[in-house]
């Protein structure tokens, strides 16, 4: 009987260690997400399973209002996952357009940041519509301190900063880095 308890305990111990390691990795390093909508088409489509690097921007420490040190800050063009400011139970994914202090305006489908058109990869092939309170034609928005302005790549069907405003820095979860499913869509996210 003692032998069976030892074997059973070894199994339980192995499962517990695996669970703790998985939770540490998911909380602080990398997390899987599934894309539910077409707001990021064609970069990401419905059903894509992605990996998000949480370590890069400094992962949030659960139950306290602190973060691990960041490797770097989010920058324009990053595809980011964040806690939706309107409902903290939802995570959103969008492309980061403006960081604190940037002025953002949409003119004839082109994003202008600090009065210059953004022609970087990820932006120049998309048409951005003037919609919402923060995306009206002729309206220049200045991103407040510790905040970000984000847009979906599929501007025609994206609820983004044009409608609900800015993403607080504290809501940032991480940078989307890889599509891992389905197999025919495996690629780095740019």
C-alpha positions in Angstrom: 0.0 0.0 0.0 2.9 2.4 0.8 4.3 1.8 -2.7 0.9 2.8 -4.3 0.8 6.0 -2.3 4.3 6.8 -3.4 3.5 6.3 -7.1 0.2 8.2 -6.7 2.0 11.1 -4.9 4.6 11.2 -7.7 1.8 11.7 -10.2 0.1 14.3 -8.1 3.3 16.1 -7.5 4.2 16.1 -11.2 0.8 17.5 -12.2 1.0 20.2 -9.5 4.4 21.3 -10.7 3.3 21.4 -14.3 0.2 23.4 -13.4 2.2 25.9 -11.3 4.8 26.3 -14.2 2.0 26.7 -16.7 0.4 29.4 -14.6 3.6 31.3 -14.1 4.4 31.2 -17.8 0.8 32.3 -18.7 0.8 35.1 -16.2 4.3 36.6 -16.7 5.7 35.4 -20.1 3.4 34.4 -22.9 -0.4 33.8 -23.2 -2.6 32.3 -26.0 -5.6 34.2 -27.3 -8.2 33.5 -30.0 -9.4 36.2 -32.4 -13.2 36.5 -32.1 -13.9 39.2 -34.7 -12.8 40.7 -38.0 -11.7 44.0 -36.6 -8.0 43.2 -37.5 -8.6 41.7 -40.9 -6.4 40.9 -42.9 -3.6 40.9 -40.3 -5.7 38.6 -38.1 -8.9 36.8 -39.0 -11.6 35.2 -36.9 -10.5 32.0 -35.4 -6.7 32.7 -35.5 -5.0 31.5 -32.4 -2.1 33.8 -31.3 0.6 34.1 -28.8 1.1 37.3 -26.9 4.4 38.3 -25.3 3.5 39.7 -21.8 7.1 39.9 -20.6 8.1 42.6 -23.2 6.0 45.4 -21.8 6.3 44.3 -18.1 3.7 41.7 -17.1 1.1 42.7 -14.5 1.5 41.1 -11.1 -1.8 39.5 -10.0 -3.7 41.0 -7.0 -1.5 44.0 -6.7 -1.2 47.2 -8.8 2.4 46.6 -9.9 4.2 45.4 -13.0 7.5 43.6 -13.7 10.1 45.8 -15.3 9.5 46.2 -19.1 12.0 45.3 -21.7 10.6 48.2 -23.8 7.6 50.4 -24.0 4.8 49.8 -26.6 5.5 51.6 -29.9 3.6 52.7 -32.9 2.8 49.8 -35.2 2.8 47.1 -32.5 -0.3 44.8 -32.5 -1.2 44.9 -28.8 -3.6 43.1 -26.5 -5.1 45.2 -23.7 -8.0 45.2 -21.2 -10.9 47.0 -22.8 -11.4 50.3 -20.9 -15.2 50.0 -21.2 -15.4 46.5 -19.7 -12.5 45.1 -17.7 -13.6 41.5 -18.3 -12.8 41.8 -22.0 -9.5 41.8 -23.8 -9.1 43.6 -27.1 -6.5 43.4 -29.8 -5.7 46.4 -32.0 -2.7 48.2 -33.7 -1.1 50.9 -31.6 -1.2 54.2 -33.4 -0.3 56.9 -30.9 1.6 57.1 -27.6 1.4 59.8 -25.0 1.9 63.3 -26.4 1.2 62.3 -30.0 -1.4 64.1 -32.0 -3.5 61.8 -34.2 -5.8 62.7 -37.1 -7.4 60.7 -40.0 -7.3 62.6 -43.3 -8.7 61.0 -46.4 -8.2 57.5 -45.0 -4.6 58.1 -43.9 -3.4 58.3 -40.3 -1.4 61.4 -39.5 0.7 61.4 -36.3 2.2 64.6 -35.3 1.1 66.1 -38.6 3.0 63.5 -40.7 1.3 60.6 -42.6 2.1 57.2 -41.2 3.5 55.1 -44.0 5.0 52.3 -42.0 4.1 48.6 -42.8 0.8 47.7 -41.2 -0.6 51.1 -41.8 -0.1 52.0 -45.5 -2.3 49.3 -46.9 -5.3 50.1 -44.8 -8.0 52.8 -45.3 -9.1 54.4 -42.0 -12.6 55.9 -41.8 -13.5 59.0 -39.9 -15.9 57.7 -37.4 -16.7 58.1 -33.7 -16.2 61.0 -31.3 -12.4 60.6 -31.5 -12.1 60.0 -35.2 -14.2 62.8 -36.7 -13.0 64.5 -39.9 -10.9 67.5 -39.1 -10.5 66.6 -35.5 -6.9 66.2 -34.1 -6.7 64.2 -30.9 -3.8 64.5 -28.5 -3.0 61.2 -26.6 -2.9 61.9 -22.8 -0.1 60.9 -20.4 0.2 57.2 -19.7 -2.3 56.3 -22.5 -2.4 54.9 -26.0 -4.5 55.4 -29.2 -5.3 52.2 -31.0 -7.1 51.3 -34.2 -8.3 48.1 -35.8 -6.7 47.3 -39.2 -10.2 46.7 -40.6 -11.4 50.2 -39.9 -14.8 49.7 -41.4 -15.8 47.2 -38.7 -13.6 48.0 -35.7 -14.7 49.4 -32.4 -11.5 51.2 -31.4 -10.1 54.4 -30.0 -12.1 56.4 -32.5 -15.3 55.5 -30.5 -14.2 55.0 -26.9 -11.0 57.0 -26.5 -7.7 56.0 -25.0 -6.2 52.8 -23.5 -4.6 53.5 -20.1 -1.0 52.2 -19.9 -2.1 50.0 -16.9 -4.5 48.1 -19.2 -1.7 47.0 -21.6 -1.3 43.2 -21.5 1.3 42.5 -24.2 2.4 42.4 -27.9 0.9 39.9 -30.3 3.8 38.0 -31.8 2.7 34.8 -33.6 -0.3 33.2 -35.2 0.1 29.5 -34.3 -3.3 28.1 -35.5 -4.6 27.2 -38.1 -1.5 25.6 -39.6 -1.9 27.3 -42.9 -1.7 30.8 -41.2 1.4 30.2 -39.0 3.4 33.4 -39.1 4.9 36.3 -37.1 2.5 39.2 -36.6 3.6 42.5 -38.1 
